[in-house]
Amino acid sequence: MSENVTTAPPVLPGVEWVRPRPGRRGYRNDLVLALVLAVGTAASVVLYRATGWGEGTPWWGAALWTAGMTLPLAARRRWPEVVALVASAVFIVGAVVGVGEALFSNIALFVAIYTVGAWGRSRRVATIVRAAIVIVMFGWLFWGLIFFSTVQDHLPELSREGLLSPYLAYGFINVLTNLLYFGGAWYFGDTAYRSARARAELEQRTAELAAERERTRVQAVALERLRIARELHDVVAHHVSVIGVQAGAARRVLAKDPAAATASLSTIESSAREAVDELHGLLGTLRGDADTGPLVLDDAPAPAAVEATTSTSTRGIARLDELVRESADGGLPVTLAIVGEPRPVSPVVDLSAYRITQEALTNVRKHAGAAATAEVRVRWTDTALEVEITNSGTATSVAGTARRSDATGGGLGQLGMRERVAAAGGTIELRPRARGGYLVRASFPLRREVDA
């Protein structure tokens, strides 16, 4: 906590804001101000008495009045209303008994009234106290002007005759002077309060924005980790399934057909190398720079932006033929059909289409049975890209296994597909086919890319 000011309360709509008290340094400054004004008032009293004004008041009375007029200001920000009332009362007493000081006492009274507006704990109380002081002061002023208007010995040089007599002009000047004096103390006090409230509100908004920025950063980190988890799932599931199928094939034909076994082992080697390369890329994203780290994000992009800008994979629609060939080499008969003229797509759509196809083919190899076949269709239209993967396997097996995997929380199969399509603004259809097998159809809008 700062020594200069205490912690400001929150600024809430419809709730009166209370300005926090100053710290110890602020109270020390108030004490210094009170002592300076006390010294100045004492010196001014001496000068006034030297001119003959205020000689009727004893020295001890003038000293008490000086102390009462200035020293309470040391507590002006702790008890502003009390200090203002005390200063007003002492000011009137000094004028009545004729202490004869009209310079520093006016400064002290101005500071006291200003402080009520600037540091009052309650705006209603501050208004009531200031209004009471102003009413009493003007009542006293008007009473004095009216009373002494009939006393010819008071200011005899000012004539009372005429519509605008010199004495009446003197009265108007006094009223105008006091209006400016008390109005200025009132206005500047309220202005100081509003400025302090505005600063507190700005600091509060800054803190809220910083907190929101931190929450957004944490969310971005979570999205990045989820993306990497999906990438790891896709890479490992695809390549390990290929390796498993080829290893089984090599074991069965190793003694009878060494050439076929060699081809299967070559496929295993190729899949293993690709898996290691992609895993290295993903783990590199996790490790990142030693100083900043890859997951300490200053900004929080949307899920689609995270996918597009931080992906470590070079996979895309252009490499679907390689994916189909790998699946065919792994023992799953797959055909690829492309309808329409290919068009440029965003990195999000490019990678999502590839990963959804990869996940669908992996599920076919794992769950559709040994006799299953698959077909991949890519359809290009003016407004959309559609990727459809169908198989002739056991629909119940494929769908049921995928649902169980997602329900347990350990799998990212269909859930990962849906999240990828949602990130790209598309739609996906996952269902058994009426004539057997399973259908995965993802549609990505191309208009988003054109608008961008």
N, C-alpha and C positions, 0 to 999 in steps of 0.2 A: 504494500500500500504506500502511495506517495505521501511524503511529509507535508506537501503543499495542500492537498485536498483529499477528502475521503471519497470512497467509491460512490459513483452516482447511481441512484435507483433507476430502474427501467422506465422508459417513456411508454405508457400504455394509453390507447385510445379511450377517451371518456373518463380517465382517472387523472386527478390533479397531481402534477409532478412536483416533488419536494426537492428543492435544491440542497445538495449535500453540504454539510458544514465544512469550513476550511480545516486544514490540518494545523499542526503546531506552528508551522512557519507562518501561516496566515494569521493566527492569533498573536504571534510576536510582532507581525507588521502592524496589526491594530494597536498594540500597546505603544509601539514607536510613534504611530500617528497621533495617539492621544497625548503623549508626552510633548511632541512637537507643537501641537495646538495649545497645550497648557502653557508652554514657554512663550509662544507668540501672544496668547491672550494676556498673560501677565505683563509682558512688555508693552502691549497696547494699552492696558489699564494705566500703567505708569505714565505713558505719553499723554493719554487723555486727562489724567489728573493734573499733569503739568500745565495743561491749557486751562485748567479751572473747571473741567467737566467731570463731575462725580466726586468732588471734594467732600460732599456731605456724607459719604459712606465711609465708615472706618476701614483701616487697612485690613484688619482681620476679616471683615465682612467681604471685602473685595477678593481676598485670597480664597475664602470659602466658596464664593460664587465662581471664581475662575476654576477651582477644582471640580465643582459640581457641573460646570458647563462642558468640560473637556475630558476629564478622566473616565467617565462612564463609556466613552467611545472605545475604550480598550475591550469592551465586551459587546460591541455593536453587532457583530455577526453571530454571537451566541444567543443574545436576547435582544434582537433588533427593536421589537415593539416597546419593551420596557425602557431601553436606552432613549428612544425617540420621545417617549412621554416625559421622562426625567429631564431631558435637554429642553423640551418645550416649556416645562414648568419653571425650570431655573432661568430660562431666557426671560420669561414674563416677570419673574421676581426681580431680576436684575434691572429690568426697565422700570418697574414700579419704584424700587428703592433708589434708583438713580446711580447705579454703579458707574455708568458712563463708558461703556465699551461697545462699539457697533461694527467692528471689523471681524475679528476672529470668532466672536460668538455667533455671528451669522454664518460663517463657514462651518462651524461645528454643528449648528442646527440643520443646515443643508445636508451635511454628511449623514446625520442621524435619520432624517426623513428619507433620503435616498436609499439608505441601507434597509429600511423597512420594505421598500418595493423590490430591492434586488435580492435580499436574503430571507425574507419572511417565510416561515414554514407553511403558512396557510394564506392563500390569496384573499380569501374573505376577511380574515383578521387583519391582513395588511391594509386592505382597502378601508376597513372600518377605522383603524387607528389613524391612518393618514387623513381620512375625512374628518375625524374628530379634531385632530390638530389644526387642520385648515379652517374649520368652522370656528373654533375657539380663537384662533389668531385673527381672522377677519372680523369676528364679533368684537374682539378687543380693539381692533383698529377703528372700526366704524364708531364704536362707543367713544373712543378718544377724540376722533374728529368731530363728532356731533357735540360732545361735552365741551371741548375747548373752543368750539365755534362761538360760544356765548361768553367766553372768558377773554376779555379784551387785553388782559395783561399777558396772555399766551400768544407769542409771535405777533406783537403789536404792529410790526412793520407790514404785515399782510392784511390788507383791508378786507372787510366782510361785505362791502357794498357791491352792487351790480349783479347782473345775471350770471356772469362768469367772473366772480371775484378772484383776487389773488389767492385768498385762503381756499376757495373751492378748487382752483387749479392745483394748489398744493395737495389737497386731498386726493384729487384724481391721480396725481403723480404717485402718491403713496400706494393707492389701490393698484395701479398698473404695475408698479415695482414688485409688490407682493404677489400679484398674479404670476408674473414671470418667475419670481423666486420659488414659490411653492409648486407652480406648474412644472418648472424645470426639474426640481427634485423628484416630483412624482413621475414625470415622463422618463427621465434617465434611469430611475430605479426599475421601472417596468421593462425598459429596453434591455438593461443588464440581465434581468431575470429571463427574458425571452431568448437572449443570446446564449445564456448558459444552458437553457433547455434545448435549443437547437444544436449546440455542441454535443450535449449528452445523447440526443437522438441520432446524430451523425455517428458518434462512437458506437452506439448500440447497433445501428445498421451495418457499420463496418465489421463489428464482431459477428453479427448474424451471417453476413456474406462470407466471412472467413470460415465459420462453422459449416455453412452450406457447401463451400468449396471443398472442405475436408471430407464431408460426407460424400460428395460427388466423386472425389478422388478415390475414396475407398470403394465406391460402387464400380468405378472404372477398373480398379484392380481386380475386383471380383469377376467382372465381365471378361477381363483378360485371362484370368485363371480358368474360367469356364471354357473360353475359346481354346486354350491350350489343351485342356482336358479332352475336349471334343477331337482336336487334332490327334492327340496321342491315341485316343480310342480308335479313330479311323485308321491311322497308320498301323497300329499294332494288330487290330482285328483283321485287317485286309491281308497283310503280309504273313502273319502267323497262320491264318487259314490256308493261304496258298502253300506255305511251307509244310503244313500238316498233310495236306492232300498229296503233294508231290513226294514227301517222305514215305507215305504209305504205298504210293505207286512204285517207288524205287525199291522198297523192301520186297514187294510181291514179285517183281520181274528181275531182281538182281541176279539170280542164278540162271534164269532161262533167257533173258534178253539184256545183256550188259549195255547195249547201245541205248535202249529205252531208259534203263536205270541211269545212265550217264546224262541223258537229256533231262530227266527229272531232277537229278542233283544239280545240274546247271541252272535250272529254274529256281531251285531252292537257294543257290548261291546268289543269283540275281535279286531275288526277293529280299534276302537277308541284307544285301548291300544297300538296296534302296531304303529298306526300313531303317538301317543304321544312319544313312545320310539324313533322312527326314527327322529322325530322333535327335541327331546332333543339332540340326537347325532349331528344333523346338526347345531343346535344353539350353541352347545358346541364348534364346529369348529369355528363358528363366534366369540364366546367370547374368547376361547383359554386362553393362559397364560396372566395374568394381566400385566406382564412386557413387554413381546415381542409382544404379539398379534399373532393370527394365520395367518393374511394376510400380515405380514411384512416379506417377503421372501428374504433371502440373495441371493439365486440362482433362476434362472428362468427356470424350467423344461418345457419340451414340454407339450402340452395339454394332451397327453396320459399319461405322467408321473404324471401330476397333478391329473388326474382322478384316477390313480392306487395307488398312495402313500398317498393321503389325503382323500380318500373316507371314510365316516363314516358308510356306509351301509355294512351289511353282506349278502346282497342278491346276488344270483348268479344262474347259470344254474341248480345247484343241488336242488334249491328250486322252480323251475318252477311248480312242481306238487302241492306245497302249493298254489301258485298263481292261478293255474287252479281250485283248490278246492274252494278257496275263491270266485272266479268268479262264479262258479257253485252254491255255497251257496247263492250268491247274486242274483240269478235268471237268470244268463246267462248260457245256456248249452254250455260247453266247453269240448273238448276232447284233449288229449295230446298224441302224437306219437313220439317216439324216434327211429331213424334209424341209425344204425352203432354203433361202439364201442366208448364210450366217451373217450376223451383224455384230458390231462392237458392243460389249457389255461391260458393266462395272466389275472391278475385282471381286466384290462381294458375290455377285451373281455367278461369276466365272468359277470361283472356288466352291461355292455352295452347290452348284450343279454337279461338279465333279465328286464332291464328298458324298452327296446324297446317292449318286449312282454307285459309288464304291461301297457305301454302307448297305445298300439294297442287294448288291451282288454278294457281299460277304454273308448276309443273312440267308441268301439262297443256298450258298455252299454249306452253311452250318446247319440249316434247319429244313430244307426242302426235300431232302432225300437224294439218293445216289442217281436216280434216273431223271432228275429235274433238268430242264433247259430254261434259258432266259433270253430275253430280247430287250434291247435298249433302243428307244426311239427318241430322237431329238427333233422337235418341230419348231421352226422359226416362222413367226408371223410379223405383221407390221407393228404390233403392240406388245407381243409377249414371246418369251422363250419357254417351251414346255419340254420337260424331260420325263419320260415314262419308262419304267422298268417293270416288266411282267415276267412271271415264271410259271412253269407247269408243274410245280411241286405240290406238296400237301399244304393247302391254304391254312388249315387249322393249326398245323405245326408251326408254320412261320409266324402267323399272327399271335398265337398263344404264347410262344416263346418270347416274342418281342414285348408283349404286354407284361409278362411276368418280369422280364429284365428291367423294364422301366418302373414297375411298381415297387421293386425291391430297393430302388434308389442307387443301385450299383451300376446300372447300364445307362448308356447314352444313345441308344438306338433310335427309336421313333421320336423320343423327346429331342434328341440332337437334331434330327431332320426338321422337326417343327420349328425349333429355335433358329436354325439357319435360314429357313424360308421366311420366317417372320422378320428377321434382321434385314432381308433383302426386299421386304414389302410384298412378298408373293403369297401363294396359297399352296397347300399340299393335300393330297388325297391318299389315304392308306386304308386298304380294304381287301378282303378276299374276292376273287373273281367267281362269277356264277358258274363257269365251266371248269373250275379248278385252278389252283395256283393263287398267286397274290399279286396285287397291283400297287405300285408306288408311282404317283404322278404329281410332279411339282411344276408350278407355273410361276414364272418371274416376269413382272412387267418391265418392258423396255422403255416406257415413257419416262420413267424416273431418270434413266441415264441420259435421254435426250434433253430433258429439262435442265439437268445439272450443267 
